[in-house]
Amino acid sequence: MRASWAENELKPELWHTLLKLSELGALNARIKVSTIELAGEVGVSQQTASRYMIELERGDYIEKQSSFQGSQIRITDKGKRELERVYLKLKSLVEETPRIITLEGSVVTGLGEGAYYMSRKGYQEQFMEKLGFDPFPGTLNLKLHPSKVGARKELETYSAIVINGFKSGKRTFGKVKCFPAVINDVVEGAVALINRTHYDDSVIELIAPLHLRSSLGLKEGSNVQVKIKLRH
């Protein structure tokens, strides 16, 4: 959890520094930039600019390559994802929020993680309280169509129903962000964005009070439409 910003998100001053580096050209190429120049761009002392650069490099947001000509900086893939995250957040705040986001994908067999997580008592009690239903012990996994992956990333910027993490014995279970949804215009359920998962942004996990595969007659590769009701 966090105090002022979310876990794994950059502090504002570091994000501002990353933005300035992208404006200087480090987003798509290696650039030569001194701490004096960066300090002027960011509006801080040279010492502070140097500290920001060290923190960004340690966090793998930038990559520094030293040579006899001096240091060259490039923003890493992780840094690009952080810039994209903030862009999508700002986009959701500035633009009119749609009432519904529609995702589509094909059913794929999961790794069995869903059944394990859904059966944890610490989650079950919160699901009933916050979502109004007791999920079937398992998730339906959808491989999103390529055109819908961007919408999945954008979904992260909207308000969610948060199922808090907890400890059970020596194990810690992370939070789950849920978005109420209608699956194939028939079943009321939710999209569950699990904090700790082996899936990338192209896969979403659905939960519902019933077994979705049998209830909707789904099999491997079946197309599924999910309409997500956004909170205002």
ROROKOL-210821 format. One record per residue (C-alpha): residue in three letters; x, y, z. Coordinates in nm, 3 decimals. Example, Ala and Ser with C-alpha at 12.3 -4.5 7.8 and 13.67 -1.06 7.14 Angstrom:
! ROROKOL-210821
aa/east/north/up
ala/1.230/-0.450/0.780
ser/1.367/-0.106/0.714
! end
This chain:
! ROROKOL-210821
aa/east/north/up
met/0.000/0.000/0.000
arg/0.103/0.364/-0.018
ala/0.073/0.699/0.151
ser/0.063/0.952/-0.133
trp/0.104/0.744/-0.448
ala/0.057/0.385/-0.549
glu/0.300/0.106/-0.494
asn/0.560/0.078/-0.773
glu/0.477/0.427/-0.905
leu/0.746/0.691/-0.936
lys/0.755/0.988/-0.702
pro/0.639/1.305/-0.883
glu/0.986/1.460/-0.898
leu/1.133/1.149/-1.057
trp/0.848/1.122/-1.306
his/0.902/1.490/-1.399
thr/1.271/1.416/-1.456
leu/1.180/1.117/-1.674
leu/0.945/1.338/-1.874
lys/1.218/1.598/-1.930
leu/1.459/1.327/-2.048
ser/1.197/1.209/-2.298
glu/1.155/1.567/-2.422
leu/1.532/1.585/-2.472
gly/1.514/1.276/-2.696
ala/1.595/0.987/-2.460
leu/1.268/0.810/-2.537
asn/1.382/0.677/-2.875
ala/1.759/0.713/-2.870
arg/2.063/0.749/-2.647
ile/2.136/1.112/-2.570
lys/2.426/1.292/-2.412
val/2.301/1.510/-2.130
ser/2.489/1.661/-1.836
thr/2.350/1.699/-1.486
ile/2.393/2.076/-1.529
glu/2.169/2.072/-1.837
leu/1.916/1.844/-1.671
ala/1.911/2.058/-1.357
gly/1.815/2.357/-1.568
glu/1.537/2.163/-1.739
val/1.393/2.027/-1.416
gly/1.449/2.342/-1.210
val/1.664/2.193/-0.935
ser/2.029/2.205/-0.827
gln/2.292/2.000/-1.009
gln/2.333/1.783/-0.698
thr/1.960/1.710/-0.688
ala/1.949/1.634/-1.061
ser/2.237/1.391/-1.015
arg/2.047/1.218/-0.732
tyr/1.735/1.189/-0.947
met/1.938/1.028/-1.225
ile/2.088/0.777/-0.981
glu/1.742/0.684/-0.848
leu/1.600/0.644/-1.199
glu/1.892/0.422/-1.301
arg/1.862/0.210/-0.986
gly/1.492/0.166/-1.056
asp/1.568/0.057/-1.415
tyr/1.374/0.351/-1.563
ile/1.681/0.476/-1.750
glu/1.998/0.316/-1.879
lys/2.331/0.497/-1.862
gln/2.624/0.410/-2.088
ser/2.960/0.566/-2.013
ser/3.230/0.632/-2.271
phe/3.530/0.858/-2.319
gln/3.287/1.113/-2.464
gly/3.075/1.114/-2.147
ser/2.755/0.944/-2.031
gln/2.466/0.872/-2.264
ile/2.113/0.818/-2.136
arg/1.827/0.614/-2.277
ile/1.482/0.553/-2.128
thr/1.422/0.180/-2.075
asp/1.107/-0.017/-2.156
lys/1.009/0.012/-1.789
gly/1.050/0.390/-1.812
lys/0.833/0.399/-2.124
arg/0.561/0.202/-1.946
glu/0.569/0.451/-1.660
leu/0.526/0.744/-1.901
glu/0.238/0.559/-2.067
arg/0.073/0.488/-1.730
val/0.066/0.855/-1.633
tyr/-0.048/0.955/-1.983
leu/-0.346/0.719/-1.960
lys/-0.429/0.845/-1.612
leu/-0.428/1.208/-1.730
lys/-0.630/1.108/-2.037
ser/-0.898/0.952/-1.819
leu/-0.918/1.267/-1.605
val/-0.926/1.517/-1.891
glu/-1.155/1.333/-2.129
glu/-1.515/1.243/-2.058
thr/-1.525/0.904/-1.889
pro/-1.723/0.647/-2.086
arg/-1.985/0.462/-1.884
ile/-1.882/0.127/-2.026
ile/-1.557/-0.017/-2.161
thr/-1.601/-0.323/-2.381
leu/-1.331/-0.588/-2.399
glu/-1.329/-0.896/-2.621
gly/-1.107/-1.199/-2.624
ser/-1.076/-1.573/-2.660
val/-1.099/-1.827/-2.381
val/-0.761/-1.973/-2.284
thr/-0.666/-2.229/-2.022
gly/-0.509/-2.068/-1.717
leu/-0.238/-2.182/-1.478
gly/-0.479/-2.279/-1.201
glu/-0.396/-1.969/-0.998
gly/-0.755/-1.846/-1.002
ala/-0.902/-2.138/-0.807
tyr/-0.633/-2.101/-0.544
tyr/-0.683/-1.728/-0.493
met/-1.064/-1.736/-0.509
ser/-1.074/-1.997/-0.231
arg/-0.879/-1.784/0.020
lys/-1.104/-1.685/0.309
gly/-0.947/-1.337/0.328
tyr/-1.065/-1.270/-0.028
gln/-1.400/-1.451/-0.012
glu/-1.535/-1.238/0.272
gln/-1.450/-0.918/0.086
phe/-1.594/-1.040/-0.244
met/-1.930/-1.098/-0.082
glu/-1.921/-0.765/0.100
lys/-1.796/-0.547/-0.185
leu/-1.917/-0.723/-0.501
gly/-2.235/-0.878/-0.365
phe/-2.158/-1.234/-0.470
asp/-1.944/-1.530/-0.372
pro/-1.727/-1.613/-0.676
phe/-1.702/-1.963/-0.817
pro/-1.358/-2.094/-0.706
gly/-1.175/-2.020/-1.027
thr/-1.138/-1.759/-1.300
leu/-1.214/-1.755/-1.670
asn/-0.908/-1.637/-1.860
leu/-0.942/-1.436/-2.179
lys/-0.667/-1.361/-2.429
leu/-0.767/-1.016/-2.549
his/-0.791/-0.932/-2.916
pro/-0.492/-0.706/-3.004
ser/-0.722/-0.407/-3.061
lys/-0.845/-0.431/-2.700
val/-0.511/-0.445/-2.516
gly/-0.495/-0.065/-2.502
ala/-0.840/-0.052/-2.342
arg/-0.720/-0.303/-2.081
lys/-0.431/-0.073/-1.990
glu/-0.665/0.225/-1.977
leu/-0.891/0.033/-1.741
glu/-0.617/0.054/-1.476
thr/-0.664/0.433/-1.459
tyr/-1.028/0.417/-1.348
ser/-1.166/0.374/-0.997
ala/-1.200/0.011/-0.898
ile/-1.351/-0.188/-0.615
val/-1.040/-0.285/-0.418
ile/-1.020/-0.621/-0.246
asn/-0.748/-0.561/0.011
gly/-0.447/-0.785/0.052
phe/-0.387/-0.983/0.371
lys/-0.151/-1.221/0.546
ser/-0.219/-1.588/0.606
gly/0.050/-1.760/0.807
lys/0.383/-1.669/0.649
arg/0.231/-1.583/0.312
thr/0.120/-1.239/0.197
phe/-0.162/-1.204/-0.057
gly/-0.176/-0.887/-0.267
lys/-0.473/-0.666/-0.340
val/-0.718/-0.733/-0.622
lys/-0.879/-0.454/-0.826
cys/-1.229/-0.548/-0.944
phe/-1.453/-0.394/-1.209
pro/-1.817/-0.508/-1.218
ala/-1.899/-0.642/-1.565
val/-2.155/-0.824/-1.775
ile/-2.020/-1.126/-1.958
asn/-2.172/-1.204/-2.300
asp/-2.470/-0.987/-2.204
val/-2.588/-1.267/-1.974
val/-2.386/-1.313/-1.654
glu/-2.313/-1.048/-1.393
gly/-1.955/-1.083/-1.272
ala/-1.634/-0.883/-1.257
val/-1.292/-0.838/-1.413
ala/-1.030/-0.914/-1.148
leu/-0.690/-0.751/-1.186
ile/-0.476/-0.953/-0.948
asn/-0.172/-0.771/-0.810
arg/0.048/-1.079/-0.828
thr/-0.007/-1.270/-1.148
his/0.200/-1.438/-1.419
tyr/-0.017/-1.292/-1.696
asp/0.066/-0.984/-1.902
asp/-0.170/-0.705/-2.015
ser/-0.310/-0.921/-2.297
val/-0.490/-1.153/-2.054
ile/-0.776/-1.071/-1.817
glu/-0.937/-1.287/-1.550
leu/-1.313/-1.298/-1.497
ile/-1.496/-1.399/-1.181
ala/-1.865/-1.474/-1.138
pro/-2.097/-1.653/-0.895
leu/-2.113/-1.953/-1.130
his/-1.888/-2.163/-1.352
leu/-1.865/-1.950/-1.665
arg/-1.744/-2.218/-1.908
ser/-2.035/-2.452/-1.844
ser/-2.299/-2.182/-1.787
leu/-2.221/-2.003/-2.114
gly/-2.124/-2.314/-2.313
leu/-1.768/-2.194/-2.364
lys/-1.468/-2.393/-2.477
glu/-1.105/-2.320/-2.558
gly/-1.092/-2.038/-2.815
ser/-1.454/-1.926/-2.767
asn/-1.505/-1.554/-2.817
val/-1.629/-1.364/-2.512
gln/-1.745/-1.003/-2.478
val/-1.711/-0.822/-2.148
lys/-1.888/-0.494/-2.076
ile/-1.732/-0.321/-1.778
lys/-1.940/-0.081/-1.573
leu/-1.718/0.207/-1.470
arg/-1.754/0.383/-1.138
his/-1.802/0.762/-1.146
! end
